[in-house]
Amino acid sequence: MVDAMGDGVFTVNARGHIVAWSTGAARITGYSSDEVIGKSCHILEGPNCKGFSKLTEFLENPTPYPWGICNQECKVWSKAGKELYIYGNVSVLRDERGAVVGAVGTFTDLTSFIFAKEKIRVLEEQVGSRESFQQMVGRSVAMQDVFRRLRLAAQGDVPVLLTGESGTGKELAARAIHALSARKDKPFFAINCSAIPETLIESELFGHVKGAFTGAIRDKVGVFQAAEGGTLFLDEIGDTSPLLQLKLLRVLQESEIRRVGDEKHIKVDVRLVTATNKDLKHLLTTGAVREDFFYRIRVFEITIPALRERREDLPLLVRHFLAEGSKVYGRAINEISQDGMQQMVKYSWPGNIRELRNAIEHAFVTAEGDCVTVLDLPLEIRTAASHASNAVSTDPLTPEQQAERDRILEALRQTQGSKTKAAKLLGYSRVTLWKKLQKFGVSGTSSPYR
């Protein structure tokens, strides 16, 4: 009967020498009973494999293990010279006086299971690598193409222009190019051209010498020099003046700068990545952007799609920001309700990824449990989604429904518009209250109770 079992069964004496070895044990390890009986159980030890080493400790002092060694995982060395992962149990054997005379054990071969699990882990990592690129996340066709072009950009050293709406992640894209390039060990600087006054941006970029202008009390190194050997990212490049564009053009063509108030030129080795949310081709027609400058910075263009153009990425992004928020705020919120996700998918997201991140941060403030519900989303997302879904009924209310609507309005009045408090007062869940507000036409921008 023992030999008919698929698991391995064995017994050892008090010294740890094998006394019995089943057919299952022979099949798993490759050692026949003739090869192991009378041998120490250490015969199954090998490189990085401790075999049954804990068994000898157990025989010497079984007191800490009143129920034996249970559910123990370990690695043993097969006769063929391969690592085997086994899962077993061992119980001590005593004589009529209570003295330890040996032990009996069983073990199961987990090797194929462990290897299969490892393959799954590798596949999950491969899938994860397709869904994320540096700090950017997306599995949509549009984002996969962006990731491909970012890799291409990283392989070269030409100027790159990143285009797309505000909040789409253009700075993350620039950082990804730098991180994958040969310049990755050198500095990366990011400058928002629209955030610096026109009178100061030239000094910020190129530096100045002492006395160059009022307040220049010492020499200053600009970011072009500070980023030597690395990458400089200039965001909102469309907001720069034609004069500054001309000076940047000289840097791109001659690889040299001149500090404000200085007469000599300084050689620099910096890769330039620019970005804009404006239509530069239209600005060409108005004269706001120089044509020679436009074509020099646009050697390789990558357009980052708006969030509404890749809605299939929303669930992935939401999970990403929930995991991020859980670490930052120390709260385990790892899911969003189905109707909450549906409303997020329907929203147009004019602020793109930046707005989505803010919406999740908002939810961490309002959520009471471990799941984000519709009520935890910002008002503009809730109302826009409810309007889009046409969820408000236009049918006349029955007397019972009208009475329930009046009770809800009274509860909202008593709680000064707090839906969370009103739900508790009425004995509803927050989601149930929200659905009833939609049904009775109370929710939305027209409602005084938000």
C-alpha positions as CSV (number, residue, x, y, z in Angstrom):
1,M,0.0,0.0,0.0
2,V,2.8,2.4,0.9
3,D,4.6,1.6,-2.4
4,A,1.4,2.4,-4.3
5,M,1.5,6.0,-3.0
6,G,2.7,8.8,-5.3
7,D,4.4,10.5,-2.3
8,G,7.7,9.5,-0.9
9,V,7.6,7.6,2.5
10,F,10.7,6.8,4.5
11,T,11.8,5.9,8.0
12,V,15.1,6.6,9.8
13,N,16.7,5.3,13.0
14,A,17.7,7.4,15.9
15,R,21.1,8.2,14.2
16,G,19.3,9.5,11.1
17,H,20.2,6.5,8.9
18,I,17.6,5.4,6.4
19,V,15.7,2.2,7.3
20,A,12.9,2.1,4.8
21,W,12.5,3.9,1.4
22,S,9.3,3.6,-0.6
23,T,8.8,3.3,-4.3
24,G,7.5,6.8,-4.4
25,A,10.6,8.1,-2.7
26,A,12.8,6.3,-5.2
27,R,10.8,7.7,-8.1
28,I,11.1,11.3,-6.8
29,T,14.8,11.3,-5.9
30,G,16.2,8.7,-8.4
31,Y,17.8,6.7,-5.5
32,S,16.6,3.1,-5.1
33,S,16.1,1.6,-1.7
34,D,19.2,-0.5,-2.0
35,E,21.3,2.7,-2.6
36,V,20.0,4.6,0.5
37,I,19.1,2.0,3.2
38,G,21.7,2.1,5.9
39,K,23.0,5.5,4.6
40,S,22.7,8.8,6.5
41,C,19.9,11.0,5.3
42,H,22.6,13.6,4.4
43,I,23.0,11.6,1.2
44,L,20.4,13.9,-0.2
45,E,22.4,17.0,0.4
46,G,24.1,18.9,-2.4
47,P,25.1,22.4,-3.5
48,N,22.7,24.9,-1.9
49,C,20.6,21.9,-0.8
50,K,20.4,21.0,2.9
51,G,18.5,17.9,2.3
52,F,17.0,16.5,5.5
53,S,19.5,18.4,7.7
54,K,16.7,19.5,10.0
55,L,15.7,15.9,10.5
56,T,18.9,15.2,12.5
57,E,18.2,18.2,14.8
58,F,14.7,16.9,15.3
59,L,15.9,13.4,16.3
60,E,18.4,14.9,18.8
61,N,15.8,17.2,20.4
62,P,12.2,16.6,19.4
63,T,10.8,18.5,22.4
64,P,10.3,21.8,20.5
65,Y,8.2,19.9,17.9
66,P,5.5,18.1,19.9
67,W,3.5,17.5,16.7
68,G,6.6,16.7,14.6
69,I,7.9,18.7,11.7
70,C,4.9,19.7,9.8
71,N,4.5,21.3,6.3
72,Q,8.2,21.8,5.9
73,E,9.6,22.9,2.5
74,C,13.2,22.2,1.6
75,K,15.5,21.3,-1.3
76,V,17.2,18.0,-1.8
77,W,19.8,16.8,-4.3
78,S,18.6,14.0,-6.7
79,K,20.8,11.2,-7.9
80,A,20.8,12.9,-11.4
81,G,22.4,16.0,-9.8
82,K,19.4,18.2,-9.9
83,E,17.7,20.3,-7.2
84,L,14.3,19.0,-6.1
85,Y,11.8,21.1,-4.1
86,I,9.9,18.9,-1.7
87,Y,7.2,19.5,0.9
88,G,7.0,17.1,3.8
89,N,6.1,16.0,7.3
90,V,8.0,14.0,9.8
91,S,6.9,12.4,13.1
92,V,9.1,10.9,15.8
93,L,9.0,7.2,16.7
94,R,9.4,6.1,20.4
95,D,9.7,2.8,22.1
96,E,7.6,1.6,25.1
97,R,9.8,3.6,27.4
98,G,9.4,6.8,25.5
99,A,12.9,6.8,24.1
100,V,13.4,8.1,20.5
101,V,14.1,5.2,18.2
102,G,13.7,7.0,14.9
103,A,11.2,8.9,12.7
104,V,8.8,8.4,9.8
105,G,8.3,10.9,7.1
106,T,6.4,11.6,3.9
107,F,7.3,14.1,1.2
108,T,5.7,15.5,-2.0
109,D,7.6,16.6,-5.1
110,L,6.9,20.3,-5.7
111,T,9.6,20.9,-8.4
112,S,7.3,21.1,-11.4
113,F,5.0,23.4,-9.4
114,I,7.8,25.7,-8.4
115,F,9.1,25.9,-11.9
116,A,5.7,26.6,-13.3
117,K,5.2,29.3,-10.7
118,E,8.5,30.8,-11.7
119,K,7.5,30.8,-15.4
120,I,4.3,32.6,-14.4
121,R,6.3,35.2,-12.5
122,V,8.6,35.8,-15.5
123,L,5.5,36.1,-17.8
124,E,3.9,38.6,-15.3
125,E,7.1,40.6,-15.3
126,Q,7.2,40.6,-19.1
127,V,3.5,41.7,-19.2
128,G,4.3,44.3,-16.6
129,S,7.2,45.6,-18.7
130,R,4.8,46.1,-21.6
131,E,2.4,48.0,-19.4
132,S,5.0,50.3,-17.9
133,F,8.0,52.1,-19.3
134,Q,10.2,53.8,-16.7
135,Q,7.6,55.7,-14.7
136,M,5.0,55.8,-17.5
137,V,2.0,53.4,-17.5
138,G,-0.1,52.1,-20.4
139,R,-1.0,49.0,-22.4
140,S,-2.9,50.8,-25.2
141,V,-1.7,50.7,-28.7
142,A,-1.1,54.4,-28.6
143,M,1.2,54.2,-25.5
144,Q,3.0,51.1,-26.8
145,D,4.0,53.2,-29.8
146,V,5.1,56.0,-27.5
147,F,7.3,53.6,-25.6
148,R,8.8,52.3,-28.9
149,R,9.6,55.8,-30.0
150,L,11.1,56.8,-26.7
151,R,13.5,53.8,-26.9
152,L,14.5,54.9,-30.4
153,A,15.1,58.5,-29.2
154,A,17.3,57.1,-26.3
155,Q,19.5,55.3,-28.8
156,G,20.4,58.5,-30.6
157,D,21.5,62.0,-29.5
158,V,19.4,64.2,-31.7
159,P,17.1,67.0,-30.3
160,V,13.7,65.6,-29.4
161,L,10.4,67.5,-29.4
162,L,7.6,66.1,-27.1
163,T,4.1,67.4,-28.0
164,G,0.8,66.8,-26.3
165,E,-1.7,68.4,-24.0
166,S,-0.8,69.7,-20.6
167,G,-0.6,66.9,-18.0
168,T,0.0,64.0,-20.3
169,G,3.5,63.2,-18.8
170,K,5.9,64.9,-21.2
171,E,8.5,65.4,-18.4
172,L,8.3,61.7,-17.5
173,A,8.9,60.9,-21.2
174,A,12.0,63.2,-21.2
175,R,13.3,61.5,-18.1
176,A,12.8,58.1,-19.7
177,I,14.8,59.1,-22.8
178,H,17.7,60.3,-20.5
179,A,17.5,57.2,-18.3
180,L,17.9,54.8,-21.3
181,S,20.5,56.9,-23.1
182,A,24.3,56.8,-22.9
183,R,24.0,60.0,-20.8
184,K,22.1,58.3,-18.0
185,D,25.0,58.7,-15.5
186,K,25.2,62.4,-16.2
187,P,22.9,65.2,-14.9
188,F,19.3,65.7,-16.0
189,F,17.8,69.2,-15.6
190,A,14.2,70.2,-16.3
191,I,13.2,73.9,-16.8
192,N,9.7,75.2,-17.4
193,C,10.2,78.2,-19.7
194,S,6.8,79.7,-19.0
195,A,7.5,79.8,-15.2
196,I,10.6,82.0,-15.5
197,P,10.3,85.8,-16.4
198,E,11.6,86.7,-19.8
199,T,14.2,89.0,-18.1
200,L,15.7,86.1,-16.1
201,I,15.4,83.1,-18.3
202,E,18.5,83.9,-20.3
203,S,20.6,84.1,-17.1
204,E,19.0,80.8,-15.9
205,L,19.9,79.0,-19.1
206,F,23.3,80.4,-19.9
207,G,24.5,81.9,-16.6
208,H,26.0,85.4,-16.1
209,V,29.1,87.1,-14.9
210,K,29.4,89.4,-12.0
211,G,28.2,92.9,-12.8
212,A,26.3,91.9,-15.9
213,F,23.2,93.6,-14.6
214,T,21.8,95.1,-11.4
215,G,21.9,92.4,-8.7
216,A,24.5,90.2,-10.4
217,I,26.9,90.3,-7.4
218,R,28.7,87.1,-8.4
219,D,29.2,84.8,-11.4
220,K,26.5,82.3,-12.0
221,V,26.6,78.9,-13.8
222,G,23.6,78.3,-16.1
223,V,21.8,75.0,-16.5
224,F,23.5,74.4,-19.8
225,Q,26.9,74.2,-18.0
226,A,25.4,72.4,-15.0
227,A,24.0,69.7,-17.3
228,E,27.3,69.1,-19.0
229,G,27.3,65.6,-20.5
230,G,23.7,65.1,-19.6
231,T,20.2,66.1,-20.8
232,L,18.4,69.4,-20.5
233,F,14.6,69.4,-20.8
234,L,12.9,72.7,-21.7
235,D,9.2,72.5,-21.2
236,E,6.7,75.0,-22.7
237,I,9.3,75.9,-25.4
238,G,6.5,77.6,-27.4
239,D,6.4,80.4,-24.8
240,T,10.0,81.5,-25.4
241,S,10.7,84.7,-27.4
242,P,12.2,84.7,-30.9
243,L,15.3,86.3,-29.5
244,L,15.9,83.5,-27.0
245,Q,15.1,81.0,-29.7
246,L,17.9,82.4,-31.8
247,K,20.3,82.0,-28.9
248,L,19.1,78.4,-28.3
249,L,19.6,77.8,-32.0
250,R,23.2,78.8,-31.7
251,V,23.7,76.3,-28.9
252,L,22.2,73.5,-31.0
253,Q,24.3,74.4,-34.0
254,E,27.6,75.3,-32.4
255,S,27.5,73.5,-29.1
256,E,28.5,76.6,-27.2
257,I,27.0,79.3,-25.0
258,R,27.9,82.8,-23.9
259,R,27.0,83.9,-20.4
260,V,25.1,87.2,-20.0
261,G,27.7,90.0,-19.8
262,D,30.6,87.8,-21.0
263,E,32.5,88.1,-24.2
264,K,33.9,84.6,-24.5
265,H,32.1,81.5,-25.6
266,I,32.0,78.2,-23.6
267,K,31.8,74.8,-25.2
268,V,29.0,72.6,-23.9
269,D,27.9,69.0,-24.5
270,V,24.2,68.7,-23.6
271,R,21.4,66.8,-25.3
272,L,18.3,69.0,-25.6
273,V,14.8,67.7,-25.2
274,T,11.9,70.2,-25.6
275,A,8.2,70.0,-25.0
276,T,5.1,72.1,-25.7
277,N,1.3,71.8,-25.5
278,K,0.9,74.4,-28.2
279,D,0.6,74.1,-32.0
280,L,4.1,75.2,-33.1
281,K,3.2,75.1,-36.7
282,H,0.5,77.7,-36.1
283,L,2.9,79.8,-34.2
284,L,5.2,79.8,-37.2
285,T,2.5,81.6,-39.2
286,T,2.2,84.3,-36.5
287,G,6.0,84.8,-36.1
288,A,6.0,83.7,-32.5
289,V,8.3,80.8,-33.4
290,R,11.2,81.0,-35.7
291,E,11.1,78.6,-38.6
292,D,14.8,77.6,-38.3
293,F,14.5,77.0,-34.6
294,F,11.3,74.9,-35.1
295,Y,12.9,72.5,-37.5
296,R,16.1,72.3,-35.4
297,I,14.3,71.2,-32.2
298,R,11.9,68.9,-34.1
299,V,14.4,66.4,-35.5
300,F,12.5,63.6,-33.7
301,E,9.0,64.3,-32.6
302,I,7.0,62.2,-30.1
303,T,3.3,63.0,-29.4
304,I,2.0,61.9,-26.0
305,P,-1.7,61.1,-26.4
306,A,-4.4,62.7,-24.2
307,L,-6.0,60.4,-21.6
308,R,-9.3,60.5,-23.3
309,E,-7.6,59.0,-26.4
310,R,-6.5,55.9,-24.4
311,R,-9.3,55.2,-22.1
312,E,-8.5,51.5,-22.0
313,D,-5.5,52.5,-19.8
314,L,-7.7,54.0,-17.1
315,P,-8.1,50.9,-15.0
316,L,-4.3,50.3,-15.1
317,L,-3.6,53.9,-14.2
318,V,-6.1,53.9,-11.4
319,R,-4.5,50.8,-9.8
320,H,-1.1,52.4,-10.2
321,F,-2.1,55.6,-8.4
322,L,-4.0,53.6,-5.7
323,A,-0.9,51.6,-5.0
324,E,1.2,54.8,-5.0
325,G,-1.3,56.5,-2.7
326,S,-1.4,53.6,-0.3
327,K,2.3,53.9,0.3
328,V,2.3,57.7,0.6
329,Y,-0.7,58.0,2.9
330,G,-0.3,54.7,4.8
331,R,-3.8,53.5,3.9
332,A,-4.6,50.2,2.2
333,I,-7.0,51.4,-0.5
334,N,-6.5,49.1,-3.5
335,E,-9.8,49.0,-5.5
336,I,-12.5,51.2,-7.0
337,S,-16.2,50.3,-7.3
338,Q,-17.5,49.3,-10.7
339,D,-19.8,52.3,-11.1
340,G,-16.9,54.5,-9.9
341,M,-14.7,53.2,-12.6
342,Q,-17.5,53.5,-15.2
343,Q,-17.9,57.2,-14.4
344,M,-14.1,57.8,-14.6
345,V,-14.1,56.2,-18.1
346,K,-16.9,58.5,-19.2
347,Y,-15.2,61.6,-18.0
348,S,-13.2,63.7,-20.6
349,W,-10.1,64.3,-18.4
350,P,-9.1,67.8,-19.7
351,G,-6.3,67.7,-17.2
352,N,-5.1,64.3,-18.3
353,I,-2.8,62.2,-16.1
354,R,-2.2,65.1,-13.7
355,E,-6.0,65.4,-13.1
356,L,-6.4,61.7,-12.6
357,R,-3.6,61.6,-10.0
358,N,-5.3,64.5,-8.2
359,A,-8.7,62.7,-8.3
360,I,-7.2,59.6,-6.7
361,E,-5.5,61.8,-4.0
362,H,-8.9,63.4,-3.4
363,A,-10.4,59.9,-2.9
364,F,-7.8,59.1,-0.3
365,V,-9.1,62.0,1.7
366,T,-12.8,61.2,1.4
367,A,-12.8,57.3,1.3
368,E,-13.9,55.7,4.5
369,G,-13.1,52.1,3.6
370,D,-10.6,50.2,1.5
371,C,-12.6,50.8,-1.8
372,V,-13.0,54.1,-3.7
373,T,-16.7,54.7,-4.5
374,V,-18.5,57.1,-6.7
375,L,-19.0,59.4,-3.8
376,D,-15.3,59.7,-3.2
377,L,-14.6,61.2,-6.7
378,P,-14.4,64.9,-7.2
379,L,-17.7,66.7,-8.0
380,E,-16.8,67.5,-11.7
381,I,-16.2,63.8,-12.4
382,R,-19.3,62.6,-10.7
383,T,-21.6,65.2,-12.3
384,A,-20.1,64.9,-15.8
385,A,-20.4,61.1,-15.7
386,S,-24.0,61.2,-14.4
387,H,-25.0,63.6,-17.2
388,A,-23.3,61.4,-19.8
389,S,-25.0,58.3,-18.5
390,N,-28.5,59.8,-18.6
391,A,-29.2,58.0,-15.3
392,V,-31.8,60.5,-14.1
393,S,-35.3,59.1,-14.6
394,T,-37.8,61.3,-16.5
395,D,-40.8,59.2,-15.5
396,P,-43.2,60.7,-13.0
397,L,-42.5,59.5,-9.4
398,T,-45.0,57.3,-7.6
399,P,-46.4,58.5,-4.3
400,E,-44.0,56.2,-2.5
401,Q,-41.0,57.4,-4.5
402,Q,-42.0,61.1,-3.9
403,A,-42.2,60.4,-0.2
404,E,-38.7,58.8,-0.2
405,R,-37.4,61.7,-2.2
406,D,-38.8,64.1,0.4
407,R,-37.1,62.1,3.2
408,I,-33.8,62.3,1.4
409,L,-34.1,66.0,0.9
410,E,-34.9,66.5,4.6
411,A,-31.9,64.4,5.6
412,L,-29.7,66.4,3.4
413,R,-31.1,69.6,4.9
414,Q,-30.5,68.4,8.4
415,T,-26.9,67.4,7.6
416,Q,-26.2,70.6,5.7
417,G,-25.7,68.7,2.4
418,S,-23.4,66.0,3.7
419,K,-24.3,62.9,1.8
420,T,-22.2,60.7,4.1
421,K,-24.1,61.9,7.2
422,A,-27.4,61.8,5.3
423,A,-26.9,58.2,4.3
424,K,-26.2,57.2,7.9
425,L,-29.3,59.1,9.0
426,L,-31.5,57.3,6.5
427,G,-29.9,53.9,7.0
428,Y,-28.5,53.7,3.5
429,S,-25.0,53.0,2.2
430,R,-23.3,55.9,0.5
431,V,-23.6,54.2,-2.9
432,T,-27.3,53.5,-2.4
433,L,-27.9,57.1,-1.5
434,W,-26.0,58.3,-4.6
435,K,-28.1,56.0,-6.9
436,K,-31.3,57.3,-5.3
437,L,-30.2,60.9,-5.8
438,Q,-29.6,60.2,-9.5
439,K,-32.9,58.3,-9.8
440,F,-34.9,61.1,-8.1
441,G,-33.1,63.9,-10.0
442,V,-31.5,65.4,-6.9
443,S,-27.8,65.0,-7.9
444,G,-25.9,67.1,-10.4
445,T,-25.0,70.7,-10.7
446,S,-28.6,71.8,-10.3
447,S,-28.9,70.3,-6.9
448,P,-28.2,72.6,-3.8
449,Y,-27.2,69.5,-1.9
450,R,-23.7,68.4,-3.0
